[in-house]
């Protein structure tokens, strides 16, 4: 089915639930039928965030399902494959070979990469929206079950991904950012030597929408062939980037872990201290010219392009007010919202690499709009939060639950009946009713 533009909130809500039911596979939700047939880390967590107050039990099941793929190292993979459809998506389990790694879960094929660590934030929202209801005991039990897994994820990032030594987690592949084709990754990818023509036999030639597919495959194979070794990442891996969105989400999840820790009988102090360290590192290492930029650790410099990821640190409620004011100024300027018909372009409009039609190089996305709306509300920017929410609902009313949207005319791009677009729409509708 394809969701149709809806005139009123009730119709839009019915369409959103229809999409989520159609995309459900037991306890998990696939991003889009046919196009993305497995469980993706970022997508599944956005579904849980969107359902936290509409169907908290399903939101909890979504998180638990994703975490069945967690490795013994604490790494939460970016894909958990459905065995019956294992090789229906490239790269599938035969490429990642997780079954041969001693830290990988037995009987659950996964990728060997991770994505932004947002699960603690989702767990906190489920708990927050049920703590004063009859389901409080069930929510507390969910926290007690999830907390050891979330703590292990946090420990993995701290011990294995601080490749720059400055307190931030590094992504080691663009897929780990969730914003796969962002122009922020162009320079590090183009610097890779010997990465051309790294296709595998039988690989679809048009699977990836960007221009760097050979490099994506080459990076994945190098990491796999190292045995997913942490020492290799520190010493030899040729792609390591400190991403402001990834780390902004990690910081927000540290705050969530601190609040959830007492429910699980754990000490909240380490997570509060970690949030302070990440904030200090973000400001010291990634702040430049009124915005946050990604840092290429291999080249030893900031990447000179501003993307929607640069606003990720606003998810920190402790971000200094003057920095928030500068970020909001950039967000509302002609570089982003000020010159677009619909928020928020995924790359600044004036950048030479901006492309309104290509994934993460220009289109607007419901998930990043939702994150920035949350960030605005955290810092008392209520008017900005209302505008982001209203404009995002206008997008899906006009074009349906698409994967992304043209930032100028609002037309849909990418996959149809996209799960996070539907789930986050339900959350936005709940806010519009409560407002």
Buried (B, 14 or more C-beta within 10 A) or exposed (E): EEBEEBEEBEEBBEBBBBBBEBBBBEBBBBBBBEBBBBBBBBBBBBBBBBBBBBBBBBBBBBBBBBBBBBBEBBBBBBBBBBEEEBEEBBBBBEBBBBBEBEBBBEEBBBBBBBBBBBBBBBBBBBBBBBEEEEBEEBBBEBBBBBBEBBBBBBEBBBEBBBBBEBBBBBBBBBBBBBBBBBBBBBBBBEBBEEBEEBBEEEBEEEEBBBEBBBBBBBBBBBBBEBBBBBEBBBEEBBBBBBBBBBBBBBBBBBBBBBBBBEBBEBEBEBBBEBBBBBBEBBBEBBBBEBBBBBBBBBEEEBBEBBBBBBBBBBBBEEBEEEBBEBBBEBBBBEBBBEBBBBBBBBBBBEBEBBBBEBBBBBBBBBBBBBBBBBBBBBBEBEEBBBBBBBBBBBBBBBBBBBBBBBBBEBBBBBBBBBBBBBBBBBBBBBBEEEE
